[in-house]
Amino acid sequence: MRPGAGPLTFTRLKWTSFTHSCVYLALLISAFAAGKPEPLTFVLGLAHGLLWIFMSLACITAARLRVVSLRLAVAVAVLGGIGPFFGSYEFIREQRGHGVPDEAAPKGRDSR
């Protein structure tokens, strides 16, 4: 896998996934523990939906560019709508399992 392809780098996608997980956690807390306060629940739900769409398209594109694995892209695109924690977990698993290099690494170097 390549370290990055323009703005679609592994690290940027990983941190966007973590942000998406935090927004989703805030939505769950707002909806179930805080009694669905409006407009907060609406805003968090909208943010979750838009982040899921963005992450799905970005990860599918990144998989085609070999920035992330197909498994990670599928976890984000398919399971991310019901729980973005799957995608965040896959980013951690892939980084630890495959030794994804930093973005500072030379562009031509293979990460495997």
Phi and psi restraints in degrees (range 20) as a CNS / XPLOR table:
assign (resid 1 and name C) (resid 2 and name N)
       (resid 2 and name CA) (resid 2 and name C) 1.0 -79.9 20.0 2
assign (resid 2 and name N) (resid 2 and name CA)
       (resid 2 and name C) (resid 3 and name N) 1.0 149.2 20.0 2
assign (resid 2 and name C) (resid 3 and name N)
       (resid 3 and name CA) (resid 3 and name C) 1.0 -62.7 20.0 2
assign (resid 3 and name N) (resid 3 and name CA)
       (resid 3 and name C) (resid 4 and name N) 1.0 -29.9 20.0 2
assign (resid 3 and name C) (resid 4 and name N)
       (resid 4 and name CA) (resid 4 and name C) 1.0 -173.2 20.0 2
assign (resid 4 and name N) (resid 4 and name CA)
       (resid 4 and name C) (resid 5 and name N) 1.0 158.1 20.0 2
assign (resid 4 and name C) (resid 5 and name N)
       (resid 5 and name CA) (resid 5 and name C) 1.0 -136.2 20.0 2
assign (resid 5 and name N) (resid 5 and name CA)
       (resid 5 and name C) (resid 6 and name N) 1.0 85.9 20.0 2
assign (resid 5 and name C) (resid 6 and name N)
       (resid 6 and name CA) (resid 6 and name C) 1.0 68.2 20.0 2
assign (resid 6 and name N) (resid 6 and name CA)
       (resid 6 and name C) (resid 7 and name N) 1.0 -132.7 20.0 2
assign (resid 6 and name C) (resid 7 and name N)
       (resid 7 and name CA) (resid 7 and name C) 1.0 -74.4 20.0 2
assign (resid 7 and name N) (resid 7 and name CA)
       (resid 7 and name C) (resid 8 and name N) 1.0 -13.6 20.0 2
assign (resid 7 and name C) (resid 8 and name N)
       (resid 8 and name CA) (resid 8 and name C) 1.0 -89.3 20.0 2
assign (resid 8 and name N) (resid 8 and name CA)
       (resid 8 and name C) (resid 9 and name N) 1.0 82.6 20.0 2
assign (resid 8 and name C) (resid 9 and name N)
       (resid 9 and name CA) (resid 9 and name C) 1.0 -104.6 20.0 2
assign (resid 9 and name N) (resid 9 and name CA)
       (resid 9 and name C) (resid 10 and name N) 1.0 157.1 20.0 2
assign (resid 9 and name C) (resid 10 and name N)
       (resid 10 and name CA) (resid 10 and name C) 1.0 -57.6 20.0 2
assign (resid 10 and name N) (resid 10 and name CA)
       (resid 10 and name C) (resid 11 and name N) 1.0 -46.1 20.0 2
assign (resid 10 and name C) (resid 11 and name N)
       (resid 11 and name CA) (resid 11 and name C) 1.0 -64.6 20.0 2
assign (resid 11 and name N) (resid 11 and name CA)
       (resid 11 and name C) (resid 12 and name N) 1.0 -42.8 20.0 2
assign (resid 11 and name C) (resid 12 and name N)
       (resid 12 and name CA) (resid 12 and name C) 1.0 -63.8 20.0 2
assign (resid 12 and name N) (resid 12 and name CA)
       (resid 12 and name C) (resid 13 and name N) 1.0 -43.1 20.0 2
assign (resid 12 and name C) (resid 13 and name N)
       (resid 13 and name CA) (resid 13 and name C) 1.0 -64.6 20.0 2
assign (resid 13 and name N) (resid 13 and name CA)
       (resid 13 and name C) (resid 14 and name N) 1.0 -39.2 20.0 2
assign (resid 13 and name C) (resid 14 and name N)
       (resid 14 and name CA) (resid 14 and name C) 1.0 -61.5 20.0 2
assign (resid 14 and name N) (resid 14 and name CA)
       (resid 14 and name C) (resid 15 and name N) 1.0 -47.8 20.0 2
assign (resid 14 and name C) (resid 15 and name N)
       (resid 15 and name CA) (resid 15 and name C) 1.0 -70.3 20.0 2
assign (resid 15 and name N) (resid 15 and name CA)
       (resid 15 and name C) (resid 16 and name N) 1.0 -31.4 20.0 2
assign (resid 15 and name C) (resid 16 and name N)
       (resid 16 and name CA) (resid 16 and name C) 1.0 -66.7 20.0 2
assign (resid 16 and name N) (resid 16 and name CA)
       (resid 16 and name C) (resid 17 and name N) 1.0 -37.5 20.0 2
assign (resid 16 and name C) (resid 17 and name N)
       (resid 17 and name CA) (resid 17 and name C) 1.0 -64.1 20.0 2
assign (resid 17 and name N) (resid 17 and name CA)
       (resid 17 and name C) (resid 18 and name N) 1.0 -42.3 20.0 2
assign (resid 17 and name C) (resid 18 and name N)
       (resid 18 and name CA) (resid 18 and name C) 1.0 -63.5 20.0 2
assign (resid 18 and name N) (resid 18 and name CA)
       (resid 18 and name C) (resid 19 and name N) 1.0 -39.9 20.0 2
assign (resid 18 and name C) (resid 19 and name N)
       (resid 19 and name CA) (resid 19 and name C) 1.0 -62.4 20.0 2
assign (resid 19 and name N) (resid 19 and name CA)
       (resid 19 and name C) (resid 20 and name N) 1.0 -43.0 20.0 2
assign (resid 19 and name C) (resid 20 and name N)
       (resid 20 and name CA) (resid 20 and name C) 1.0 -60.7 20.0 2
assign (resid 20 and name N) (resid 20 and name CA)
       (resid 20 and name C) (resid 21 and name N) 1.0 -41.3 20.0 2
assign (resid 20 and name C) (resid 21 and name N)
       (resid 21 and name CA) (resid 21 and name C) 1.0 -63.3 20.0 2
assign (resid 21 and name N) (resid 21 and name CA)
       (resid 21 and name C) (resid 22 and name N) 1.0 -38.1 20.0 2
assign (resid 21 and name C) (resid 22 and name N)
       (resid 22 and name CA) (resid 22 and name C) 1.0 -67.1 20.0 2
assign (resid 22 and name N) (resid 22 and name CA)
       (resid 22 and name C) (resid 23 and name N) 1.0 -41.4 20.0 2
assign (resid 22 and name C) (resid 23 and name N)
       (resid 23 and name CA) (resid 23 and name C) 1.0 -62.3 20.0 2
assign (resid 23 and name N) (resid 23 and name CA)
       (resid 23 and name C) (resid 24 and name N) 1.0 -42.4 20.0 2
assign (resid 23 and name C) (resid 24 and name N)
       (resid 24 and name CA) (resid 24 and name C) 1.0 -65.6 20.0 2
assign (resid 24 and name N) (resid 24 and name CA)
       (resid 24 and name C) (resid 25 and name N) 1.0 -41.2 20.0 2
assign (resid 24 and name C) (resid 25 and name N)
       (resid 25 and name CA) (resid 25 and name C) 1.0 -61.7 20.0 2
assign (resid 25 and name N) (resid 25 and name CA)
       (resid 25 and name C) (resid 26 and name N) 1.0 -43.0 20.0 2
assign (resid 25 and name C) (resid 26 and name N)
       (resid 26 and name CA) (resid 26 and name C) 1.0 -62.0 20.0 2
assign (resid 26 and name N) (resid 26 and name CA)
       (resid 26 and name C) (resid 27 and name N) 1.0 -38.0 20.0 2
assign (resid 26 and name C) (resid 27 and name N)
       (resid 27 and name CA) (resid 27 and name C) 1.0 -63.3 20.0 2
assign (resid 27 and name N) (resid 27 and name CA)
       (resid 27 and name C) (resid 28 and name N) 1.0 -45.1 20.0 2
assign (resid 27 and name C) (resid 28 and name N)
       (resid 28 and name CA) (resid 28 and name C) 1.0 -62.3 20.0 2
assign (resid 28 and name N) (resid 28 and name CA)
       (resid 28 and name C) (resid 29 and name N) 1.0 -44.0 20.0 2
assign (resid 28 and name C) (resid 29 and name N)
       (resid 29 and name CA) (resid 29 and name C) 1.0 -63.7 20.0 2
assign (resid 29 and name N) (resid 29 and name CA)
       (resid 29 and name C) (resid 30 and name N) 1.0 -43.7 20.0 2
assign (resid 29 and name C) (resid 30 and name N)
       (resid 30 and name CA) (resid 30 and name C) 1.0 -63.0 20.0 2
assign (resid 30 and name N) (resid 30 and name CA)
       (resid 30 and name C) (resid 31 and name N) 1.0 -44.1 20.0 2
assign (resid 30 and name C) (resid 31 and name N)
       (resid 31 and name CA) (resid 31 and name C) 1.0 -75.5 20.0 2
assign (resid 31 and name N) (resid 31 and name CA)
       (resid 31 and name C) (resid 32 and name N) 1.0 -36.5 20.0 2
assign (resid 31 and name C) (resid 32 and name N)
       (resid 32 and name CA) (resid 32 and name C) 1.0 -107.2 20.0 2
assign (resid 32 and name N) (resid 32 and name CA)
       (resid 32 and name C) (resid 33 and name N) 1.0 -32.4 20.0 2
assign (resid 32 and name C) (resid 33 and name N)
       (resid 33 and name CA) (resid 33 and name C) 1.0 -100.0 20.0 2
assign (resid 33 and name N) (resid 33 and name CA)
       (resid 33 and name C) (resid 34 and name N) 1.0 -27.4 20.0 2
assign (resid 33 and name C) (resid 34 and name N)
       (resid 34 and name CA) (resid 34 and name C) 1.0 -102.1 20.0 2
assign (resid 34 and name N) (resid 34 and name CA)
       (resid 34 and name C) (resid 35 and name N) 1.0 4.8 20.0 2
assign (resid 34 and name C) (resid 35 and name N)
       (resid 35 and name CA) (resid 35 and name C) 1.0 78.1 20.0 2
assign (resid 35 and name N) (resid 35 and name CA)
       (resid 35 and name C) (resid 36 and name N) 1.0 29.3 20.0 2
assign (resid 35 and name C) (resid 36 and name N)
       (resid 36 and name CA) (resid 36 and name C) 1.0 56.6 20.0 2
assign (resid 36 and name N) (resid 36 and name CA)
       (resid 36 and name C) (resid 37 and name N) 1.0 56.7 20.0 2
assign (resid 36 and name C) (resid 37 and name N)
       (resid 37 and name CA) (resid 37 and name C) 1.0 -68.3 20.0 2
assign (resid 37 and name N) (resid 37 and name CA)
       (resid 37 and name C) (resid 38 and name N) 1.0 129.7 20.0 2
assign (resid 37 and name C) (resid 38 and name N)
       (resid 38 and name CA) (resid 38 and name C) 1.0 -100.0 20.0 2
assign (resid 38 and name N) (resid 38 and name CA)
       (resid 38 and name C) (resid 39 and name N) 1.0 144.8 20.0 2
assign (resid 38 and name C) (resid 39 and name N)
       (resid 39 and name CA) (resid 39 and name C) 1.0 -89.2 20.0 2
assign (resid 39 and name N) (resid 39 and name CA)
       (resid 39 and name C) (resid 40 and name N) 1.0 5.3 20.0 2
assign (resid 39 and name C) (resid 40 and name N)
       (resid 40 and name CA) (resid 40 and name C) 1.0 -57.0 20.0 2
assign (resid 40 and name N) (resid 40 and name CA)
       (resid 40 and name C) (resid 41 and name N) 1.0 -45.8 20.0 2
assign (resid 40 and name C) (resid 41 and name N)
       (resid 41 and name CA) (resid 41 and name C) 1.0 -63.3 20.0 2
assign (resid 41 and name N) (resid 41 and name CA)
       (resid 41 and name C) (resid 42 and name N) 1.0 -39.9 20.0 2
assign (resid 41 and name C) (resid 42 and name N)
       (resid 42 and name CA) (resid 42 and name C) 1.0 -63.2 20.0 2
assign (resid 42 and name N) (resid 42 and name CA)
       (resid 42 and name C) (resid 43 and name N) 1.0 -46.8 20.0 2
assign (resid 42 and name C) (resid 43 and name N)
       (resid 43 and name CA) (resid 43 and name C) 1.0 -62.9 20.0 2
assign (resid 43 and name N) (resid 43 and name CA)
       (resid 43 and name C) (resid 44 and name N) 1.0 -45.0 20.0 2
assign (resid 43 and name C) (resid 44 and name N)
       (resid 44 and name CA) (resid 44 and name C) 1.0 -65.7 20.0 2
assign (resid 44 and name N) (resid 44 and name CA)
       (resid 44 and name C) (resid 45 and name N) 1.0 -38.9 20.0 2
assign (resid 44 and name C) (resid 45 and name N)
       (resid 45 and name CA) (resid 45 and name C) 1.0 -64.5 20.0 2
assign (resid 45 and name N) (resid 45 and name CA)
       (resid 45 and name C) (resid 46 and name N) 1.0 -41.9 20.0 2
assign (resid 45 and name C) (resid 46 and name N)
       (resid 46 and name CA) (resid 46 and name C) 1.0 -65.3 20.0 2
assign (resid 46 and name N) (resid 46 and name CA)
       (resid 46 and name C) (resid 47 and name N) 1.0 -42.9 20.0 2
assign (resid 46 and name C) (resid 47 and name N)
       (resid 47 and name CA) (resid 47 and name C) 1.0 -62.1 20.0 2
assign (resid 47 and name N) (resid 47 and name CA)
       (resid 47 and name C) (resid 48 and name N) 1.0 -42.7 20.0 2
assign (resid 47 and name C) (resid 48 and name N)
       (resid 48 and name CA) (resid 48 and name C) 1.0 -60.8 20.0 2
assign (resid 48 and name N) (resid 48 and name CA)
       (resid 48 and name C) (resid 49 and name N) 1.0 -46.7 20.0 2
assign (resid 48 and name C) (resid 49 and name N)
       (resid 49 and name CA) (resid 49 and name C) 1.0 -62.5 20.0 2
assign (resid 49 and name N) (resid 49 and name CA)
       (resid 49 and name C) (resid 50 and name N) 1.0 -45.5 20.0 2
assign (resid 49 and name C) (resid 50 and name N)
       (resid 50 and name CA) (resid 50 and name C) 1.0 -68.2 20.0 2
assign (resid 50 and name N) (resid 50 and name CA)
       (resid 50 and name C) (resid 51 and name N) 1.0 -39.7 20.0 2
assign (resid 50 and name C) (resid 51 and name N)
       (resid 51 and name CA) (resid 51 and name C) 1.0 -64.3 20.0 2
assign (resid 51 and name N) (resid 51 and name CA)
       (resid 51 and name C) (resid 52 and name N) 1.0 -37.6 20.0 2
assign (resid 51 and name C) (resid 52 and name N)
       (resid 52 and name CA) (resid 52 and name C) 1.0 -64.2 20.0 2
assign (resid 52 and name N) (resid 52 and name CA)
       (resid 52 and name C) (resid 53 and name N) 1.0 -44.6 20.0 2
assign (resid 52 and name C) (resid 53 and name N)
       (resid 53 and name CA) (resid 53 and name C) 1.0 -61.7 20.0 2
assign (resid 53 and name N) (resid 53 and name CA)
       (resid 53 and name C) (resid 54 and name N) 1.0 -47.5 20.0 2
assign (resid 53 and name C) (resid 54 and name N)
       (resid 54 and name CA) (resid 54 and name C) 1.0 -60.3 20.0 2
assign (resid 54 and name N) (resid 54 and name CA)
       (resid 54 and name C) (resid 55 and name N) 1.0 -48.7 20.0 2
assign (resid 54 and name C) (resid 55 and name N)
       (resid 55 and name CA) (resid 55 and name C) 1.0 -63.2 20.0 2
assign (resid 55 and name N) (resid 55 and name CA)
       (resid 55 and name C) (resid 56 and name N) 1.0 -38.5 20.0 2
assign (resid 55 and name C) (resid 56 and name N)
       (resid 56 and name CA) (resid 56 and name C) 1.0 -61.6 20.0 2
assign (resid 56 and name N) (resid 56 and name CA)
       (resid 56 and name C) (resid 57 and name N) 1.0 -50.3 20.0 2
assign (resid 56 and name C) (resid 57 and name N)
       (resid 57 and name CA) (resid 57 and name C) 1.0 -65.0 20.0 2
assign (resid 57 and name N) (resid 57 and name CA)
       (resid 57 and name C) (resid 58 and name N) 1.0 -41.8 20.0 2
assign (resid 57 and name C) (resid 58 and name N)
       (resid 58 and name CA) (resid 58 and name C) 1.0 -65.8 20.0 2
assign (resid 58 and name N) (resid 58 and name CA)
       (resid 58 and name C) (resid 59 and name N) 1.0 -42.5 20.0 2
assign (resid 58 and name C) (resid 59 and name N)
       (resid 59 and name CA) (resid 59 and name C) 1.0 -72.4 20.0 2
assign (resid 59 and name N) (resid 59 and name CA)
       (resid 59 and name C) (resid 60 and name N) 1.0 -34.8 20.0 2
assign (resid 59 and name C) (resid 60 and name N)
       (resid 60 and name CA) (resid 60 and name C) 1.0 -65.5 20.0 2
assign (resid 60 and name N) (resid 60 and name CA)
       (resid 60 and name C) (resid 61 and name N) 1.0 -43.0 20.0 2
assign (resid 60 and name C) (resid 61 and name N)
       (resid 61 and name CA) (resid 61 and name C) 1.0 -63.3 20.0 2
assign (resid 61 and name N) (resid 61 and name CA)
       (resid 61 and name C) (resid 62 and name N) 1.0 -43.4 20.0 2
assign (resid 61 and name C) (resid 62 and name N)
       (resid 62 and name CA) (resid 62 and name C) 1.0 -64.0 20.0 2
assign (resid 62 and name N) (resid 62 and name CA)
       (resid 62 and name C) (resid 63 and name N) 1.0 -33.6 20.0 2
assign (resid 62 and name C) (resid 63 and name N)
       (resid 63 and name CA) (resid 63 and name C) 1.0 -66.9 20.0 2
assign (resid 63 and name N) (resid 63 and name CA)
       (resid 63 and name C) (resid 64 and name N) 1.0 -40.5 20.0 2
assign (resid 63 and name C) (resid 64 and name N)
       (resid 64 and name CA) (resid 64 and name C) 1.0 -65.1 20.0 2
assign (resid 64 and name N) (resid 64 and name CA)
       (resid 64 and name C) (resid 65 and name N) 1.0 -32.0 20.0 2
assign (resid 64 and name C) (resid 65 and name N)
       (resid 65 and name CA) (resid 65 and name C) 1.0 -87.7 20.0 2
assign (resid 65 and name N) (resid 65 and name CA)
       (resid 65 and name C) (resid 66 and name N) 1.0 2.2 20.0 2
assign (resid 65 and name C) (resid 66 and name N)
       (resid 66 and name CA) (resid 66 and name C) 1.0 63.1 20.0 2
assign (resid 66 and name N) (resid 66 and name CA)
       (resid 66 and name C) (resid 67 and name N) 1.0 33.8 20.0 2
assign (resid 66 and name C) (resid 67 and name N)
       (resid 67 and name CA) (resid 67 and name C) 1.0 -86.2 20.0 2
assign (resid 67 and name N) (resid 67 and name CA)
       (resid 67 and name C) (resid 68 and name N) 1.0 -36.8 20.0 2
assign (resid 67 and name C) (resid 68 and name N)
       (resid 68 and name CA) (resid 68 and name C) 1.0 -128.5 20.0 2
assign (resid 68 and name N) (resid 68 and name CA)
       (resid 68 and name C) (resid 69 and name N) 1.0 164.2 20.0 2
assign (resid 68 and name C) (resid 69 and name N)
       (resid 69 and name CA) (resid 69 and name C) 1.0 -77.8 20.0 2
assign (resid 69 and name N) (resid 69 and name CA)
       (resid 69 and name C) (resid 70 and name N) 1.0 160.6 20.0 2
assign (resid 69 and name C) (resid 70 and name N)
       (resid 70 and name CA) (resid 70 and name C) 1.0 -63.9 20.0 2
assign (resid 70 and name N) (resid 70 and name CA)
       (resid 70 and name C) (resid 71 and name N) 1.0 -37.5 20.0 2
assign (resid 70 and name C) (resid 71 and name N)
       (resid 71 and name CA) (resid 71 and name C) 1.0 -58.6 20.0 2
assign (resid 71 and name N) (resid 71 and name CA)
       (resid 71 and name C) (resid 72 and name N) 1.0 -44.5 20.0 2
assign (resid 71 and name C) (resid 72 and name N)
       (resid 72 and name CA) (resid 72 and name C) 1.0 -65.3 20.0 2
assign (resid 72 and name N) (resid 72 and name CA)
       (resid 72 and name C) (resid 73 and name N) 1.0 -44.1 20.0 2
assign (resid 72 and name C) (resid 73 and name N)
       (resid 73 and name CA) (resid 73 and name C) 1.0 -61.1 20.0 2
assign (resid 73 and name N) (resid 73 and name CA)
       (resid 73 and name C) (resid 74 and name N) 1.0 -40.2 20.0 2
assign (resid 73 and name C) (resid 74 and name N)
       (resid 74 and name CA) (resid 74 and name C) 1.0 -67.8 20.0 2
assign (resid 74 and name N) (resid 74 and name CA)
       (resid 74 and name C) (resid 75 and name N) 1.0 -40.6 20.0 2
assign (resid 74 and name C) (resid 75 and name N)
       (resid 75 and name CA) (resid 75 and name C) 1.0 -60.2 20.0 2
assign (resid 75 and name N) (resid 75 and name CA)
       (resid 75 and name C) (resid 76 and name N) 1.0 -42.1 20.0 2
assign (resid 75 and name C) (resid 76 and name N)
       (resid 76 and name CA) (resid 76 and name C) 1.0 -70.3 20.0 2
assign (resid 76 and name N) (resid 76 and name CA)
       (resid 76 and name C) (resid 77 and name N) 1.0 -47.3 20.0 2
assign (resid 76 and name C) (resid 77 and name N)
       (resid 77 and name CA) (resid 77 and name C) 1.0 -73.1 20.0 2
assign (resid 77 and name N) (resid 77 and name CA)
       (resid 77 and name C) (resid 78 and name N) 1.0 -40.2 20.0 2
assign (resid 77 and name C) (resid 78 and name N)
       (resid 78 and name CA) (resid 78 and name C) 1.0 -88.8 20.0 2
assign (resid 78 and name N) (resid 78 and name CA)
       (resid 78 and name C) (resid 79 and name N) 1.0 -48.5 20.0 2
assign (resid 78 and name C) (resid 79 and name N)
       (resid 79 and name CA) (resid 79 and name C) 1.0 -90.2 20.0 2
assign (resid 79 and name N) (resid 79 and name CA)
       (resid 79 and name C) (resid 80 and name N) 1.0 -15.7 20.0 2
assign (resid 79 and name C) (resid 80 and name N)
       (resid 80 and name CA) (resid 80 and name C) 1.0 -64.1 20.0 2
assign (resid 80 and name N) (resid 80 and name CA)
       (resid 80 and name C) (resid 81 and name N) 1.0 -25.9 20.0 2
assign (resid 80 and name C) (resid 81 and name N)
       (resid 81 and name CA) (resid 81 and name C) 1.0 -69.5 20.0 2
assign (resid 81 and name N) (resid 81 and name CA)
       (resid 81 and name C) (resid 82 and name N) 1.0 -31.9 20.0 2
assign (resid 81 and name C) (resid 82 and name N)
       (resid 82 and name CA) (resid 82 and name C) 1.0 -100.3 20.0 2
assign (resid 82 and name N) (resid 82 and name CA)
       (resid 82 and name C) (resid 83 and name N) 1.0 -15.3 20.0 2
assign (resid 82 and name C) (resid 83 and name N)
       (resid 83 and name CA) (resid 83 and name C) 1.0 -173.7 20.0 2
assign (resid 83 and name N) (resid 83 and name CA)
       (resid 83 and name C) (resid 84 and name N) 1.0 96.1 20.0 2
assign (resid 83 and name C) (resid 84 and name N)
       (resid 84 and name CA) (resid 84 and name C) 1.0 -66.6 20.0 2
assign (resid 84 and name N) (resid 84 and name CA)
       (resid 84 and name C) (resid 85 and name N) 1.0 -6.1 20.0 2
assign (resid 84 and name C) (resid 85 and name N)
       (resid 85 and name CA) (resid 85 and name C) 1.0 -63.5 20.0 2
assign (resid 85 and name N) (resid 85 and name CA)
       (resid 85 and name C) (resid 86 and name N) 1.0 -29.3 20.0 2
assign (resid 85 and name C) (resid 86 and name N)
       (resid 86 and name CA) (resid 86 and name C) 1.0 -59.9 20.0 2
assign (resid 86 and name N) (resid 86 and name CA)
       (resid 86 and name C) (resid 87 and name N) 1.0 -46.0 20.0 2
assign (resid 86 and name C) (resid 87 and name N)
       (resid 87 and name CA) (resid 87 and name C) 1.0 -65.6 20.0 2
assign (resid 87 and name N) (resid 87 and name CA)
       (resid 87 and name C) (resid 88 and name N) 1.0 -42.4 20.0 2
assign (resid 87 and name C) (resid 88 and name N)
       (resid 88 and name CA) (resid 88 and name C) 1.0 -62.0 20.0 2
assign (resid 88 and name N) (resid 88 and name CA)
       (resid 88 and name C) (resid 89 and name N) 1.0 -41.7 20.0 2
assign (resid 88 and name C) (resid 89 and name N)
       (resid 89 and name CA) (resid 89 and name C) 1.0 -62.0 20.0 2
assign (resid 89 and name N) (resid 89 and name CA)
       (resid 89 and name C) (resid 90 and name N) 1.0 -43.0 20.0 2
assign (resid 89 and name C) (resid 90 and name N)
       (resid 90 and name CA) (resid 90 and name C) 1.0 -64.8 20.0 2
assign (resid 90 and name N) (resid 90 and name CA)
       (resid 90 and name C) (resid 91 and name N) 1.0 -34.9 20.0 2
assign (resid 90 and name C) (resid 91 and name N)
       (resid 91 and name CA) (resid 91 and name C) 1.0 -62.2 20.0 2
assign (resid 91 and name N) (resid 91 and name CA)
       (resid 91 and name C) (resid 92 and name N) 1.0 -44.6 20.0 2
assign (resid 91 and name C) (resid 92 and name N)
       (resid 92 and name CA) (resid 92 and name C) 1.0 -65.0 20.0 2
assign (resid 92 and name N) (resid 92 and name CA)
       (resid 92 and name C) (resid 93 and name N) 1.0 -45.2 20.0 2
assign (resid 92 and name C) (resid 93 and name N)
       (resid 93 and name CA) (resid 93 and name C) 1.0 -61.2 20.0 2
assign (resid 93 and name N) (resid 93 and name CA)
       (resid 93 and name C) (resid 94 and name N) 1.0 -44.8 20.0 2
assign (resid 93 and name C) (resid 94 and name N)
       (resid 94 and name CA) (resid 94 and name C) 1.0 -67.4 20.0 2
assign (resid 94 and name N) (resid 94 and name CA)
       (resid 94 and name C) (resid 95 and name N) 1.0 -39.5 20.0 2
assign (resid 94 and name C) (resid 95 and name N)
       (resid 95 and name CA) (resid 95 and name C) 1.0 -66.0 20.0 2
assign (resid 95 and name N) (resid 95 and name CA)
       (resid 95 and name C) (resid 96 and name N) 1.0 -40.8 20.0 2
assign (resid 95 and name C) (resid 96 and name N)
       (resid 96 and name CA) (resid 96 and name C) 1.0 -75.3 20.0 2
assign (resid 96 and name N) (resid 96 and name CA)
       (resid 96 and name C) (resid 97 and name N) 1.0 -38.7 20.0 2
assign (resid 96 and name C) (resid 97 and name N)
       (resid 97 and name CA) (resid 97 and name C) 1.0 -76.0 20.0 2
assign (resid 97 and name N) (resid 97 and name CA)
       (resid 97 and name C) (resid 98 and name N) 1.0 -32.4 20.0 2
assign (resid 97 and name C) (resid 98 and name N)
       (resid 98 and name CA) (resid 98 and name C) 1.0 -112.2 20.0 2
assign (resid 98 and name N) (resid 98 and name CA)
       (resid 98 and name C) (resid 99 and name N) 1.0 -0.9 20.0 2
assign (resid 98 and name C) (resid 99 and name N)
       (resid 99 and name CA) (resid 99 and name C) 1.0 60.6 20.0 2
assign (resid 99 and name N) (resid 99 and name CA)
       (resid 99 and name C) (resid 100 and name N) 1.0 53.1 20.0 2
assign (resid 99 and name C) (resid 100 and name N)
       (resid 100 and name CA) (resid 100 and name C) 1.0 -61.6 20.0 2
assign (resid 100 and name N) (resid 100 and name CA)
       (resid 100 and name C) (resid 101 and name N) 1.0 125.6 20.0 2
assign (resid 100 and name C) (resid 101 and name N)
       (resid 101 and name CA) (resid 101 and name C) 1.0 -74.0 20.0 2
assign (resid 101 and name N) (resid 101 and name CA)
       (resid 101 and name C) (resid 102 and name N) 1.0 164.1 20.0 2
assign (resid 101 and name C) (resid 102 and name N)
       (resid 102 and name CA) (resid 102 and name C) 1.0 -67.6 20.0 2
assign (resid 102 and name N) (resid 102 and name CA)
       (resid 102 and name C) (resid 103 and name N) 1.0 161.7 20.0 2
assign (resid 102 and name C) (resid 103 and name N)
       (resid 103 and name CA) (resid 103 and name C) 1.0 -66.8 20.0 2
assign (resid 103 and name N) (resid 103 and name CA)
       (resid 103 and name C) (resid 104 and name N) 1.0 -17.6 20.0 2
assign (resid 103 and name C) (resid 104 and name N)
       (resid 104 and name CA) (resid 104 and name C) 1.0 -75.0 20.0 2
assign (resid 104 and name N) (resid 104 and name CA)
       (resid 104 and name C) (resid 105 and name N) 1.0 -10.6 20.0 2
assign (resid 104 and name C) (resid 105 and name N)
       (resid 105 and name CA) (resid 105 and name C) 1.0 -67.0 20.0 2
assign (resid 105 and name N) (resid 105 and name CA)
       (resid 105 and name C) (resid 106 and name N) 1.0 153.9 20.0 2
assign (resid 105 and name C) (resid 106 and name N)
       (resid 106 and name CA) (resid 106 and name C) 1.0 -58.1 20.0 2
assign (resid 106 and name N) (resid 106 and name CA)
       (resid 106 and name C) (resid 107 and name N) 1.0 143.4 20.0 2
assign (resid 106 and name C) (resid 107 and name N)
       (resid 107 and name CA) (resid 107 and name C) 1.0 -64.3 20.0 2
assign (resid 107 and name N) (resid 107 and name CA)
       (resid 107 and name C) (resid 108 and name N) 1.0 -28.9 20.0 2
assign (resid 107 and name C) (resid 108 and name N)
       (resid 108 and name CA) (resid 108 and name C) 1.0 -86.3 20.0 2
assign (resid 108 and name N) (resid 108 and name CA)
       (resid 108 and name C) (resid 109 and name N) 1.0 -3.8 20.0 2
assign (resid 108 and name C) (resid 109 and name N)
       (resid 109 and name CA) (resid 109 and name C) 1.0 -80.0 20.0 2
assign (resid 109 and name N) (resid 109 and name CA)
       (resid 109 and name C) (resid 110 and name N) 1.0 136.3 20.0 2
assign (resid 109 and name C) (resid 110 and name N)
       (resid 110 and name CA) (resid 110 and name C) 1.0 -84.3 20.0 2
assign (resid 110 and name N) (resid 110 and name CA)
       (resid 110 and name C) (resid 111 and name N) 1.0 138.6 20.0 2
assign (resid 110 and name C) (resid 111 and name N)
       (resid 111 and name CA) (resid 111 and name C) 1.0 -84.1 20.0 2
assign (resid 111 and name N) (resid 111 and name CA)
       (resid 111 and name C) (resid 112 and name N) 1.0 -4.1 20.0 2
